[in-house]
Amino acid sequence: MVACLVDLSELSVKFSASVTAIESLSLRIYDKEFVSIVGPSGCGKTTVLNVLAGLISEYEGKAFVRGQSPRSGNPEVAYMLARDSLFPWRTAIENAAYGMEIRGVSAVTRSQRARELLSKVGLEGFEHAWPKALSQGMRQRVALARTFCLDSPILLMDEPFGALDAQTKIQLEDLLLDLWSTESRTVLFVTHDLAEAVALSDRVIVMSPRPGKILADVKVELNRPRSVRELQSNPKFLSLYGEIWKIFEQGFDQTSRSLD
């Protein structure tokens, strides 16, 4: 039986009396799944990640991470943000090792692990480069290495490639798939890009405009291993993209009519 690592039941988050970010959201994510959440800005995608990371503690309903309530600093969870958030006074390898340093990993182990992950993301030879000497794509590679350096079984990723050009984005998407398959992690990935969600995921969760509700949970039946670049002309990929886009549009239209 495959273990359920993330279990949300009737989750609702209110930021004020007039602002409900998420309403009655239920979602289960299983071991080694890659699940993406898509939806319009403000629908609560990042709020879901923040609840699971323990950054939001006031909510209604139930939330569990590997059977436990979410908490800040939980070693079961690693969180990759949209920005690379590299420290300018640390080299690439020092930035990649930072999370391990915070968690008390020995200097020798974190150096070895950081060097290994930087090599995997194509930055061998740049270990001692300062962030200012790296392109945005290279900085995101360091951030990706930093995330995978942690031995957390659950990775939360919030629009990590959103600011990149199209070619670099596809390169890093393929890199992420390679790391995910070799490192055996469970990923919850937030994106505005429907094509990215379909290309990467086992399932795509489609959310409505605020208050965020789940409109659909679409299973992505595309063979693995995958190449994001090659999928762009795959008829099944294009069909799934069209199916999810139609759900997305219908949800937006329904919400718009309810506000009229």
TADAQUI-V665748 format. One record per pair of residues at least 24 apart in sequence whose C-alpha atoms are under 7 Angstrom apart, sorted by sequence separation. I is the first residue (numbers start at 1). J is the second residue. D is the distance in whole Angstrom. If there is no record, write none. Layout:
BEGIN
i	j	d
I	J	D
I	J	D
END
This chain:
BEGIN
i	j	d
4	28	7
5	29	6
6	30	7
53	77	7
118	142	7
121	145	7
4	29	6
5	30	5
4	30	4
5	31	6
3	30	6
4	31	6
118	145	6
137	164	7
2	30	7
3	31	5
117	145	5
2	31	6
199	228	6
155	185	7
137	168	6
154	185	6
155	186	6
156	187	6
157	188	6
158	189	6
159	190	5
117	149	7
153	185	5
154	186	5
155	187	5
156	188	5
157	189	5
158	190	5
159	191	5
199	231	7
153	186	6
154	187	6
155	188	6
156	189	6
157	190	6
158	191	7
92	126	7
93	127	5
92	127	5
93	128	6
114	149	6
91	127	7
92	128	6
113	149	6
215	251	7
91	128	5
92	129	6
91	129	5
92	130	6
91	130	5
92	131	7
90	130	7
91	131	7
88	130	7
206	248	7
88	131	6
198	241	7
208	251	6
209	252	6
88	132	7
208	252	7
86	131	7
13	59	5
96	142	6
195	241	6
209	255	7
12	59	6
13	60	6
96	143	7
99	146	7
194	241	7
11	59	7
12	60	5
11	60	6
12	61	6
96	145	6
97	146	6
11	61	4
92	142	6
96	146	4
100	150	6
10	61	5
11	62	6
95	146	7
99	150	7
9	61	6
10	62	7
9	62	5
174	227	6
8	62	6
9	63	6
121	175	7
174	228	6
8	63	5
84	139	6
173	228	7
7	63	6
8	64	6
84	140	5
7	64	5
6	64	6
7	65	7
170	228	6
6	65	5
84	143	5
170	229	6
5	65	6
6	66	6
5	66	5
4	66	7
80	147	6
79	147	7
78	147	6
78	150	7
78	152	6
77	152	5
76	152	5
77	153	7
78	154	6
79	155	6
80	156	6
81	157	6
82	158	5
75	152	6
76	153	6
77	154	5
78	155	5
79	156	5
80	157	5
81	158	5
82	159	5
83	160	7
76	154	6
77	155	6
78	156	6
79	157	6
80	158	6
81	159	7
82	160	4
81	160	6
82	161	7
80	160	7
82	162	7
49	156	6
46	158	7
45	190	6
32	184	6
34	186	6
35	187	6
36	188	6
37	189	6
38	190	6
40	192	7
32	185	5
33	186	5
34	187	5
35	188	5
36	189	4
37	190	5
38	191	6
39	192	6
32	186	4
33	187	6
34	188	6
35	189	6
36	190	6
37	191	6
38	192	6
31	186	6
38	194	7
36	197	6
43	207	7
36	201	6
43	208	6
35	201	5
43	209	5
44	210	7
34	201	5
35	202	6
36	203	6
37	204	6
38	205	6
39	206	6
42	209	7
43	210	4
34	202	5
35	203	5
36	204	5
37	205	5
38	206	5
39	207	5
42	210	6
43	211	6
44	212	5
33	202	6
34	203	7
35	204	6
36	205	6
37	206	6
38	207	6
39	208	6
40	209	6
43	212	5
39	209	7
22	210	7
23	211	6
25	213	6
21	210	6
22	211	5
23	212	6
24	213	7
25	214	6
21	211	5
22	212	4
23	213	6
20	211	5
21	212	6
22	213	6
END
